[in-house]
C-alpha cells in the first residue's frame, strides 16, 4: 500500500452483525456522496433479496475466491458462518486514487490481518448497548433462524472481547441512540477526534 499517493487514512469499521453499521454507513454516504467510497467486499454467500452484486458485495464462488487468495489479491479475508469474505487490494487502491476516504466494513478476523499490513487505517468498533439488545435486533430482522441468531451472538461476544483488548481499536462507538451515534460516527469519518464510548459487559 506504500506505493499509493498520499490520502486520508482508510477507516476500518467492525462490529457484531445487527449492530447497525450498515445504517450508519448508508447515512454517511447519503450526506457526503463525494467524500467517501465503500470498499465492496467479496463474499461466497448468496445475496439477500435487496442486495446488488458489485454494490453491496462482489458475490463470487468459493473456487474463484480461493484463486484470488492464492494470487495475493486480498488485504484480508476470513470465513464467517461458513462463508468467505475478503477485501481486495484493488478495491482499496482504486478508492485512494480517486482522492476519497476508503471505508472498510469487515469482521474481527480481518481486523487482525490488516494489523499485519502497512495499510495504517483508523480502526472503529461499533458496539451494541448490551448483548440482550443485540439479540432483540437480530431476532427482529427476521432474516436468520434461531440457530443462526445464536451463532451470531456467540461471535459477537468474541468480537466485543477482542475490542476490550488494549489498542485493538482507535475508537469505540456504542449504537444506543441513532442520532447520537451517527453524529459521533460522522465526526470520526471526517477525521475528527472524539472520545470513545464504553464497551458493554459480556454477561448481561
N, C-alpha and C positions, 0 to 999 in steps of 0.2 A: 504493500500500500504506500510505501515511501515515495514511489515514482509519480504519485498523483500530484497535481497542482495544489497549492495551499487552499484550504477550505475549512469551514466551521466543522469542528469535530462531530462525527456521527452521534446520534442519540440512540442508545440501545434500551428498548423498553421490554421489560419482562414482568411476569406476574401470573398468578393462577388463572386457569380457564374460568370465565364467568365473572372476572373481577371488574370488567368494564373498560379494558384497554381500547377495544375497537370503537366504542362510543367516544372516548376522549380523542382518539386519532382522527376519526371522521370529522369531528367538530373543528379540530385544528386545521385540517386540510381545507375545510369549507371556508374558514375565516382567512386563511393565508394560502391561496391556491398556487402562488408563485414562489413561496419561500422554502417549501419543504417538498420532499419526494419520498414516497414509501418504497422501501426495498421489498419487492414482491418475492416471497419465499417460494421455493419448490416444495411440493409435497406429493406423496404417493396415495394420500387418502382421496376418497371420492368427493366431488364438490357437493355442497349443500344446495338446495333449490335456488337460493337467491345469489349464489356465488358465480363470478365470471372468471373464466380462465384468462390468465395474464393480468388481471386486475386485483382479484382477491388473493389468488395463488397461481403459480405455474403448476398446473396439475400434470403429473407425469407417471410413468410406470416405475416399478421397483428396479427393473433392469436398467432403464435409462438413467435413473437416479444414481445407481451404483457405478455406472460408467463415468458419470461426472465426478463422483468421489475419486475414482481411480485416476482421473485426469487432473486432479487438483483444482477442480472448478468451484469448490466451496470454501468460504471463510470459516463456516461452522456448519455442522449437520448433526442431527440427533434422531433417535427413534422415540416416539411418544404414542402411547396407546396403540401400538402395533403398526404405526405409520411412520414413514421417514419425512423429515423436514430439513431444509437447508437454505442458507443464504449464499448466493453465488457471488464470486469475485466480480463478475461483470456487472451485476446489478448495482453494486456499491460504486464501482468506478464510473459508470455512466451518469449517476446522480451527481457525484462530485464534479465531474466535468461540465455539468450544467450550472454549477455555482450555487446549487441548492444544498440545504442540510439534509443529509440522508437519515431516515428514521428506520430502525430495525425492530421488529416485534418478534422476539424469539424466546425459546424455552431456556431454563436454567442450564441445561446441558450445553447449550450453545454459548451461553454467557461464559462458562468455564473455558470453552475452546477459544473464544475471542480474546480472553485474557492472555492467551499464549501467543497471540499475533501482535503486529505493530500497528493495528488499526487505531488504537488510542481514542476510543469513544468516551462519551459520558454515559454512565450506567444508571438507569432509573428503574426502581422496582415499584409496581403498582400493587397495593395490598388491599384486601377486604377489611372492613371494620372488625369483623370477627369470623371465625370459621363457620359458625352457625348461620350468619348472614350469607356467606358464600354458598352454603348448602341450599338455602332457600332460593337464591338466584339461579343456581344450576337446575334445580327442580322446576322452577318457574319458566325456564327457557323451553322446556318440553322437547328438547332435541336429543336427549340421552336416556338410555334405560337406567333403571335403579342401579344396576351393576356398574354402568359407565360413570354415573354420578359419584358413586363410592370410590371408584378408581381415581377420578379427577380430584376428589377431596384428599385422598392419600398422597397424591402427587403435590397438591397444594401445601400440605404440611411439610413436605420435604423442601419445597421452594421457599416457604417462609423461614424454615430452619436455616437454609443457606443464607437468606437475606440477613439473618441475625448475626452472621459471622462478621467480624471486624473487616472493613474495607471491601466487602462484597459488592456494594453499590455506592454510587456518589449521592443518590437521593432516594428516599422512601416517600411514597405518596399514598396515603390511605384514601380510598374512594368511598367515603362515608356520605358525602353530600356532593352531588354532581357539579353544582355551580362553584363551590369552594375548591373541589378537586380540579376542575377544568382551569380555573384562574391560576392555580399553582402550576399545573401542567404546562399551560401556555407560557408562563414566565420562564420555566426551565427550558422549554423548546426554543424560546427566543434568545437564550443564552444568559438569562438572569441567574442570580444566586438566591436560593430560598432555603429556609430551614426544613430539614427532613421531619416527617411525621414519625410517630412511634409505632412500631410493628405490633399487631395484635398478638395475644397469647396463643399458644398452640393447643390449649386444652379446654377451650370454652365449650 
